[in-house]
Amino acid sequence: MSTAIPGVIELTEHNFQSSIDGHPFAVIHFWAPSSASCLAFAPRFAAAAARHPDALFAKVNIEEQQFLGAQLNVRSIPALMIFRSNTVVHAQAGAPQAGELDRVLSAARALDMGKRRRKGISGDVMAAGASLALPSGGDVQAVQDVQDAGPLSLETYLRPSLRGPGSALADAIARLAAGGLVGIRDAFEPDFAERMHRCLDRSTTWRVHEGYEEHFAYHHHNLYESDAYPADLAWCAKIFGSSSTKAWATRLSGRSCSGPAEVSASWYLPGDHSLPHNDVAATDANFHRQVAFVWHLAKHWRSEWGGALFWCSKGCYLPPVFNTLWLFNVTPESTHFVTHVSPYAQGKRLAINGWWTGQAATGNPVWGGPDRIGADGAEIMIY
């Protein structure tokens, strides 16, 4: 169900990012047609839109756009969110009255964005918790908890030279589509990389995961269960799994990455390893792994400590280097493994890793075994 409001556009998962991207001032109303408070607020919101024709006023039907609401941590309705050039500067649960709404809009317009960034907020990321209004009463079921609610696009956090269709990364598209392994040194803004390193370094919820089967075995420590994620890892997982990030991964890889993203963290301790595998797997009946990512967050790691990504098709031994992002299209030929971590390793081999998924199957494993030549009881094998 959708109720048209003059001057207010309807946003969905598919047009949200493109609509607000770069807009100097965007005001978003999260609503549901079953909520009396939302319906009562709609005329005040439309009146505000008429008074501010230079701003983008938009609404999101949470009942129809549950995925978008989850990404933005909208936990109660009505809710209001204001963006300044991709940065959340105000977020509140509840419907402000007409006078209060004008005061909120004026305060958001008056913010000195340069000053706020100079205080330590880099890029387009801003912690919105300080501007979160806490209304009481009405039909507010829970206060919306918006922490670091910046634009949920991984591309936003890349180095500037790697963003956009004309960036240096665009030249890697053909290589990735052809089955190559793409490594990006110093991939993300330093503050983002440092923040996620601190998050993993301080985590105390790591669990060992191991398995043994024919031709494959592994033993490493991970954060797989989302309810055990530290807050910053949960936030980062939303960025990797956002619709805008999946659209970016689709453009980069040439594959549809519209399915759920699988995002986790790993810590390879001495003795940890993972034998050769190609990542081909179905996540459920409808989705298959399409593009794999490994974001290394190990600091001052030495190559003799092991824990390297070994890319089998080219025989490449690739030690973990801080803030390096590895990407590859998952195919039967994308065989790789993580080498054994030495007992003499002194650092932490940390990483955020996972897959973007889609509905297209990625094929079955291809037998790469040897040609065999009989030799009167002996056997010659040629790989």
N, C-alpha and C positions, 0 to 999 in steps of 0.2 A: 504494500500500500504506500502511496506517495501523495502528499498534499502540496500542490504548487503554492509558493509564496512569492509575490512580486519582488524582484531584486535579490532573491536568495536562490542560489543554485544547489542542486542535489549532488552530493559526493558519494562515490562508491570506492571499493577497493581498487577498481581499475583506473579511476581518474583523480583520485585524491592527490597523489604525489605530483602529477603534472599540473594540477590546478593551483596548488599552493606554492610550487617550486619557484623560488625567487620573488614571490609576491611581497611587496613591502609591508602589507598589513592585511592579514586574513583572520576572520572571526568565524569560528566553527561551533555550531550548536548540535550537540548529540542528543537525539530524541527518540521516542517511540510512539506510534499512534495509539497504543493502549494506555499511555500515561496522561492523566488529566492535567498534571502540572506542565508537561511538555506542550500540550495543546493550548494551555492558557498563556504560556510564555511566547508562543509563536507570533502573535500580533505585535508584542513589544519588540521582538527581534526584527520583524519586518520593518517596523517604524524606525528602528536604529539604522537599518540598512539604507532607508530612504534619506536619513540625515547624514550619512557618511558614504556618498556615492563613489568616492575614490578607493574605498576598502572593498575587499572581497568578503561577502557574507555568504555562508554556506551551511548546509545541514547534513547530518549523517543519521540515517535510520538504523539504530543499533539492532533492531529485530531482524533486519535484512542484511546488515553488514557486521555480523558478529566477529568475523575474523579481523576486520579493521578496528573494531572496538577493543578487542583483546590486545592488539598490537600497541594501542595507545593507552592501555590501562584504564579504560573507561569502565568503572565499576558501579556507577549509579547514574540515573538520569532524572531530570535534565542535567546536562553538563556543558560547560563553556570552555573553549580553548582559543587563545589568541596567538598567532604566529607573526613575528617580524622577520622577514627575509629568511624563512626556513627555521627560525628559532622560536621555541615556545617561550613566551614571556609572561603568560598568565594562564592558569588552569584552575577551574573551580567546579565543585559539584553543587547542584542547586540552581534555581533560576533567579538571577538578580532582578530587582524591581527596576522600573524605567529610569529613575534617578540614579540608582546604584550602577546600572549598566553604563550610563553615560560617564560616570566617574571612572569606572574601570577602563573604558575605552580611552578616555583622556589620559589616564595614568600610563597606559600601555604606549600611547603615542609619544608621551613625554620622556620615555626612558632613553638614557644616553647609552646606546648599544656599544659604542667604542669604549666607554668607561667601564662597562660591565665586563667586556672581554679583557681589558687591561688588568682586571682584578684576578685573572687566572682562568677565565673561561675561553677556550680556544675554538677556532673554527665556527661551526654553526651549532655547537652544543651548549645548552644552558640548563642548569638545574632549576626546575620550575617550582620546587617545593616551597621556596620562600614566598612565592606569590599565590600560593594555594589558599583560597578562601575556605573556611570551615563553617558552613551554614548548619543550622539546627532546625529540627521540626520538619514539617511537610512530609513528602514521601521519599526523602533521601534515605536510601537503604544503607549506604556506606560512603565514606569519604573517598573520593578518587585520589589514589596515591600516585602522583606523577613525579618520578625521580629521574632527572636527566632526560627529560622527554624531548630530545632533539629530533631532527628529521631521521626517520627510520630507514635510511639508505646507506648501505656500506660504502657506496661511491663517495658520499660526503666526507668520509673520514680518510680517504686515500690522500696521498700527497697531491697538491694541485696539478702537477704535471701529468698525473695519471687519470684525471677526471675528464669526462666528456668525449664526444665522438671523434674529436680531432686530437686526442691525447696520444702520448707515446704508447699507451697500452693498446690502442686500436691496432697497432701493427702486429700485435701478438694473436689477433683473432684467427687468422688463417692457420697459424702454427697449432693453436689449441684444437681447432676443428680437425686438423690432420692427424691428431693423436699425439701431439707433442706435450712435454711437461714444461709448463711455464712457471718460472721463478721470478719473483719481484722483490728485489732488495729494498729495504727502507720503504716498505709499501704504504704504511699508514702514518698519519700525523704523530709526532713523538709523544704528545700527551696521551693520546688514545692507547698507544702501545705500552707506555709506562703504566697507565692505569690498569690495563688488563694483566700485565705482569704482576703488579702488586696484588691483584685479586687472587690469581692462582698461587702465588708464592705464599700468601697468608692462609689459604684454605686449609681446613682441617678435616674435610669430609671426603677425602680420596678413598677409593675402594679398589682392591686388587681384582683384576679380571683375567682369567686364564682359560684356555681351552686347548684340547688336543684331539686331532682327528687325522685321517690319512692325508699325507702331503701338507699338512698345515698345523701350526701350533703358535700360541701367543701367550705372553705374560706381561702385563703392564698395569698401571694404576690410572684410574679414570674418574671423571665426574660425568655419569651418564643420566642419572635421575634428576629431573628438573627441580624436584622439591628439595634436593640437597645442594643446589647451585648457590654460591654466594650471590649477593644482590647484583654486583657488576657483571657476573657471568650471565645471569638471567637477562639483564638489559642487553648485553652483547648478543645473546642468542636471538633476541627479538630483532635486532638489526640485521643479522645474517638471514633471518627467516622472513623478513618483511617483503611485501609485494614489490616494492621498488628495487630491493636488492635482487630478488628473483628475476625481475625484468632485466636488470643489468647483467646477471649471469647468463640469461638467455641470449642477449645481444653478443656477449663475449664468446660464448661457446658454440653458438649456432644450434643449440638444443633447447627444447622447451623445459623450463625449470619451474613450472607452475605448481608443483606439488609441495608437500610439507618439507621444510628443511630439517635435516638431522644435524644438530650442533652439540658438541661435547668438548671436554677438555681432557688432556692426557699428561701424565707425568711418568717418564721412563726412569726408574731407579736402577742402580747397578743390578745386573742380571736380567733386566727386562728386555724384551725383544718381540718381534713379530715376523714370522716366516713369510715367504713369498705368497702373494695373493693379488687379485686384480680388482677387488671391490665390487664386482658384478653381483648384484643382489636386488631382490624386490623387497620394498619396505612393507607392502601389503598387497592385496590383490590388484590394486589400481596404479601403484606408483613404483618406479624403479629409480635407482641411483643414476644420475646423469653426469654431474660434475662434482669432483672431489676437491676439497680445499684443506690445506694444512698451513696454519699460521704459527710459525715458530716464535716462542717467547723465552727461549733459553738465553741467559746472559753469560758472555765470556766463556763460551763452550769451546773446548779444544777437540780437534778432530780425532785424536787418539783415544778419546773417551768413548767412541762409538756413538750409538743412538742416531746414526745417519739414515737419511732416506736414500735407499738404493733403488735407482730406476733401471730395471733389468734390461729393457730393450736397447739401451745405449751404454750399459755398464757404468753408470754414473754413481759415484759415492758422494753424497751431498750432506755434510755435517750441518746440524741446526745452527742457523745464524739469526740473531735477534731481529725481530720485525721483518722477517722474510715470509712472503706468502707464496705457496706453491699451489698451482691449479692444474688439473688434467681432466679430460673427458673420460668417463668410465667406459671401458670396452674390454672385450676378452683379452686384448693385448696390453692393457695398462698394468702389467705386473710390476710389483714393487715390494719392498719390505723395509723394516726398521732393524738395523744391525744391533747386535748385543751391546748393552751398555757395560763398560768396563767397571770392575770393582774399585778402580782407582779414580773414577769420575768424582769431581769435586763440586760441580754445579748441579742445577736442576734443569733437566731436559723437559721443559714445559711447552705446551702447544694447545691451540684451539683448532679443532678439526671436525670434519663432517662432510656432508653431501647435500647438494641441491637435487631434488627429485622431480620426476615427471612421469607421464603415462607411457612413454615409448619404452619398449623393452631394449636392453642394451646387449642382448645376445648371450649365448652360452659359452662357457670356457672352451678355448681351443686347445686341443692336445698339442703340446710342443715337445713331445718326447723324441727319442733318437730314431734314426734309421738304423736297422740292424743287419749285420752280415754274418751268416753262419760260417764257422771255421772248424769243422770236425770236433765238436764238443766244446769249443770255445765260442765266444761271441764278441764281435766288434760293434761298438755303438758309436754313432756319429751324430752329434748334436748340432 
